[in-house]
Amino acid sequence: MKIVIIKYNAGNIRSVLFALERIGAEALVTDEPELIVTADKIIFPGVGEASSAMDYLQERKLDLLIQNLHQPVLGICLGMQLLCAHSEENETRCIGIFDETVKKFSPFEDQHLKVPQVGWNNIYDLQSDLFTGVSQNSFTYFVHVYYVGLGEKTIAKTDYVQPYSSALQKNNFYGVQFHPEKSAFVGERILKNFIQL
């Protein structure tokens, strides 16, 4: 099986590679279109800022390539957000797989919540084969300022400031707001499930 991690100017690729190695999988890191389109599974990770990431993708026409992929694609954190239509982060037009707007957390003063959300939080209302063998309210690791609200493509929810989508799915496209590569055995199970889709 050929697993590709899409390379662009956003971080955490090495930790995704290490997580895949822990479950016995190897992946190729590339931004070469011919290598991406011939992959069996594609991981689209990301830690960083939306507009500069989209600039990199658009310069190489990777945004158009991603729109036309037919194999399973997993967006992680910023990768999931870039699969949406628009981000409030520097008012960025994104790839548009999910017809959603990525919004910035705005806690009420009486909530005493910090932004970004950093740390462990639970995922619930799990509704996809991506979560086979994962218990409701399992904890995963989050680091983010921006979020996607609840919608018809929501396949997992998390509460912080308000309930939001911690995972999305549309056809062959999956996105998770948390970092499975940093989420211990729960994250490893989710990565295994993705590879087995």
Salt bridges, closest charged atoms under 4 A:
ASP31 OD2 - ARG60 NE 3.75
GLU59 OE1 - ARG60 NH1 3.28
GLU91 OE1 - HIS86 NE2 3.16
ASP125 OD2 - LYS157 NZ 2.96
GLU152 OE2 - LYS153 NZ 3.98
GLU181 OE2 - HIS179 ND1 2.75
GLU188 OE2 - ARG22 NE 3.14
